[in-house]
Amino acid sequence: MKLDILHALNAERAARRAVAVVTDVTSGEQRLVKSAAVARDPLKDVIEKHLRMAKSGMEETAQGRVFLTVHVPSPQLVITGAVHISQTLAPVGQLLGYDVTIVDPRTAFASVERFPDVKVIAEWPDVALPPLNVDHYTAFVALTHDPKIDDPALKHALARDCFYIGALGSKKTHAKRVQRLKEAGLSDADIARIHAPIGLAIGAVSPAEIAISIIAEITARLRMKSEKAEAA
Amino acid sequence: MLSRDEDILKAAEDWRKAGRGVALATVVETWGSAPRPVGSNLVIDNEGNFLGSVSGGCVEGAVVTEAIDVIDSGKPKMLEFGVADEAAWNVGLSCGGTIRVYVEKVG
């Protein structure tokens, strides 16, 4: 590997951007494909597939046998609301490999006793979220039911292009939220990115079941092509 | 594992920048039960120092020897390890899997 390729690769990873290295294992020729350049790459389809699955691997292509090394930032899950649903969502998220953070300024909710092994920040979103490096490899879930907490957090998640954004609430609650976000100047396209009612339709009733429906929806967003995930 | 892999590639860059001869070994294919997944890295310098793993200890010694050759020649190599026979035990995989490791020079 040429040093400049290795240097660029490490820089992309440090910046939490997905990147692929294509190696022709016969000739030893190699190139770096940054995530922004994948769409223009001749091997676009296979690179996209490997990036989506976060899996390196050998591929037979029109250009010969190549090895694709993909580096995808580890996903994180950011939740507003140290609520009952979060008590299942956070540990299940951790089992699935997410770095989980819960933000809730209400200190009675955000206690260590309720969340022994999870990073909980008892601050308002405007203080707690900026240092978390919320980005495209982040799933964001708003669970407080309190517009003072959820709305600013949702705006932050939309601005940072999270791969998944979900908000708890009935259709009626969500309609009110849509109204508020529109008044705050958000576009219809932005608002449409919010999954609400949240979670896959599996008839979830208990808080733990709702947590499972949410993590299933997040997984569909992470692993499936967007059209298929939309239909899920 | 992610943060470890990151350290390995960062080490490869740092070692090279410090003027050491460096090779990078990557698991590119696995069959059967393999100890480390495709994409796992081992970085090796010309004095035989290494960081990371491609097999969890079974074949690292052999990879390091081959890597020093690759640093000298500059030509990448594809290595294959598996349990072929009794004699292969020393540099084979006791778990019964087969792995293919691509070794390339950094620089």
Interface residues (C-beta under 8 A of the other chain):
Chain A: M1 K2 L3 L6 H7 L9 N10 R13 T23 V25 G28 K55 S56 G57 M58 F67 T69 V70 S74
Chain B: L2 E6 L9 K10 A12 E13 R16 K17 L24 T26 V28 E29 V38 G39 K75 P76 M78 Y102 E104 K105 V106 G107
